[in-house]
Amino acid sequence: NTFRDMLIVFCADSHVAMFSLERKNLQPNPSVSITKVQEISLSSFIPHPLCVAGLTLTSLVSESVSSKLSPTAKEAESMLVNVSGKLLMFQRDRTGPQIKEETNK
């Protein structure tokens, strides 16, 4: 599943891996650079991996966010997981130090 430039993969061991995708526009053969950003274990939240019917990234937030911490347009703020028909929402934790994006590329 993808959200803007992020790829999310649910693995059989109940882990979710998130990857950043970057297109390399080299003519005549364009390619994609894939970088692992984060890996999350959902084993404490789901009874069995086969119970997961769907997984998606979204820009939804459950509470108001101060303007200082407001997300940029390209960041996913939440992960929605459908577990046997029940929808779980995991929101990004912004209380600790955050990785800053490079501005000079």
C-alpha positions as CSV (number, residue, x, y, z in Angstrom):
1,N,0.0,0.0,0.0
2,T,1.3,3.5,-0.8
3,F,0.7,7.0,0.6
4,R,2.3,9.8,-1.4
5,D,6.0,8.8,-1.4
6,M,5.7,6.1,1.3
7,L,5.3,2.3,0.9
8,I,3.8,0.3,3.8
9,V,4.2,-3.5,3.9
10,F,2.5,-5.9,6.4
11,C,4.6,-8.9,7.1
12,A,3.6,-12.4,8.2
13,D,5.3,-11.9,11.6
14,S,2.9,-9.0,12.4
15,H,5.5,-6.3,11.7
16,V,4.8,-3.3,9.5
17,A,7.7,-1.9,7.5
18,M,7.6,1.6,6.1
19,F,9.7,2.6,3.1
20,S,10.4,5.9,1.5
21,L,10.2,6.0,-2.3
22,E,12.2,8.4,-4.5
23,R,12.1,8.4,-8.2
24,K,15.4,8.7,-10.1
25,N,14.5,10.2,-13.4
26,L,17.5,9.0,-15.4
27,Q,16.8,8.9,-19.1
28,P,16.2,6.4,-20.8
29,N,15.8,4.1,-17.7
30,P,14.0,5.7,-14.8
31,S,14.3,3.9,-11.5
32,V,13.1,4.1,-7.9
33,S,15.2,4.3,-4.8
34,I,13.7,2.6,-1.7
35,T,14.9,3.4,1.8
36,K,13.5,1.7,5.0
37,V,12.2,4.3,7.3
38,Q,10.7,2.4,10.2
39,E,9.5,-1.0,11.4
40,I,6.7,-1.4,13.8
41,S,5.5,-4.5,15.6
42,L,1.7,-5.0,15.8
43,S,1.9,-8.3,17.6
44,S,0.5,-6.8,20.9
45,F,-2.5,-5.4,19.1
46,I,-3.7,-8.2,16.8
47,P,-4.5,-11.8,17.7
48,H,-3.1,-13.3,14.5
49,P,-1.6,-11.9,11.2
50,L,-4.4,-13.5,9.2
51,C,-6.9,-11.3,11.1
52,V,-5.6,-8.2,9.3
53,A,-7.9,-7.4,6.4
54,G,-6.4,-4.0,5.5
55,L,-3.7,-1.5,6.3
56,T,-3.3,2.0,5.1
57,L,-1.5,5.3,5.8
58,T,-3.5,8.5,6.1
59,S,-3.2,12.2,7.0
60,L,-6.0,11.9,9.7
61,V,-5.3,13.1,13.2
62,S,-7.4,12.4,16.3
63,E,-6.8,15.6,18.2
64,S,-5.9,19.2,17.4
65,V,-2.2,19.8,16.7
66,S,-0.5,23.0,17.6
67,S,0.7,25.1,14.6
68,K,4.3,24.5,15.7
69,L,3.9,20.8,15.3
70,S,1.6,20.8,12.3
71,P,2.5,18.2,9.7
72,T,3.8,18.9,6.2
73,A,1.6,17.9,3.3
74,K,3.7,14.9,2.5
75,E,3.8,13.1,5.9
76,A,1.5,10.4,7.0
77,E,0.1,11.1,10.4
78,S,-1.8,7.8,11.1
79,M,-1.9,4.2,10.2
80,L,-5.3,2.5,9.9
81,V,-5.5,-1.2,10.4
82,N,-8.7,-3.3,9.8
83,V,-8.5,-6.3,12.2
84,S,-11.4,-8.7,11.7
85,G,-13.7,-5.8,10.9
86,K,-12.5,-3.5,13.7
87,L,-10.7,-0.4,12.8
88,L,-7.5,0.5,14.8
89,M,-5.8,3.9,14.4
90,F,-2.2,4.3,15.3
91,Q,-1.1,8.0,15.3
92,R,2.4,9.3,14.9
93,D,4.1,10.2,18.2
94,R,5.5,13.8,17.9
95,T,6.4,14.2,21.6
96,G,10.1,13.1,21.2
97,P,12.8,14.3,18.9
98,Q,12.0,14.1,15.2
99,I,14.2,13.4,12.3
100,K,14.6,16.5,10.2
101,E,14.4,16.2,6.4
102,E,17.3,17.4,4.3
103,T,16.6,20.7,2.6
104,N,19.6,20.6,0.3
105,K,19.5,17.8,-2.2
